[in-house]
Amino acid sequence: MASDFRRKEILPQITEQIVESYHDIGTINHLGHCPLPSYSAVVGLLEDLTEILYPGYRRRQNLHFGNVVYHVGDLLDSLHDSLTQQICRALRHDFTTRTDTQCENVVERDFEADAQEIAIDFLKCLPAVRAILARDVQAAFDGDPAAGNLDEIIFSYPGLQAITVHRLAHELYRRKVPFIPRMMSEWSHAQTGIDIHPGATIGHSFFIDHGTGVVIGETCDIHPHVKIYQGVTLGALSFAKDGEGKLIRGQKRHPTIGEGVVIYANATILGGDTVVGAQSVIGASVSLTKSIPPNTIVTIEKPSLKFREAS
């Protein structure tokens, strides 16, 4: 029982010390401010959106054209409300952060109306997103002899999951929604090992084979019919800084990949001025920091192998 007494004595002291640290270190706590978007709600949004994009493959099966309209209608109704709420939170908090305004004093804008308009505009784009994803699925089937059928790809390929989330997050990014696109992409990153910034522009018929360790930066511009393998990095060179030593943001920092390019495992392509010409092939483990013309094959010379008898 002495241990119980000790616990009751020490835990309040630890609590006081932790709360005191909230005053001393205010950069990593969010207290007394406008509510942020809910992480669990954003993940729920992705699950509902995926259900709409790939009906019959996820939570609800036995769907047919006789009942799918009711299923989709219910999902859209819920998505509209949840999207509006989460986007409203993101817009309000972003405004208070940029203007140094207290949450309770924000009266200049009707954030809920803005959020509802964005949510509806976003939901309108879902048929177009489905059309692009259908071409991504077909590209995966055409590019992978191990794929048995399209169903297998939709059920199990992490590359398709990553590009699905990206295409949704990118639509919100294009509509200048704060926080939520990056929350979506980082959730997908944790699930698949594939890190695609929501700002990256990616054309149709895009296929990531295997996928683990792939990194695609914010200002990448990837043209249609591109195929990349695991470990590929489409990144930035050293970042430019202003006179005060702060990073200069808003510049193109990541490469442009032309139509029909294939990039093999662990290749690294860096720099905003770097353009990989159409129909080129980048070999495994290549490091590229300059542009190449179309129809170019870039490889590393094979190292010399030595063989000896095991003792």
Secondary structure, 3 states (H helix, E strand, C coil): CHHHHHHHHHHHHHHHHHHHHHHHCHHHCCCCCCCCCCHHHHHHHHHHHHHHHCCCCCCCCCCCCCCHHHHHHHHHHHHHHHHHHHHHHHHHHHHHHHHCCCHHHCCCCCHHHHHHHHHHHHHHCHHHHHHHHHHHHHHHHHHCCCCCCHHHHHHHCHHHHHHHHHHHHHHHHHCCCCCHHHHHHHHHHHHHCCEECCCCEECCCCEECCCCCCEECCCCEECCCCEECCCCEEECCCCCECCCCCECCCCCCCCEECCCCEECCCCEEECCCCEECCCCEECCCCEECCCECCCCEECCCCCCCCCCCCC
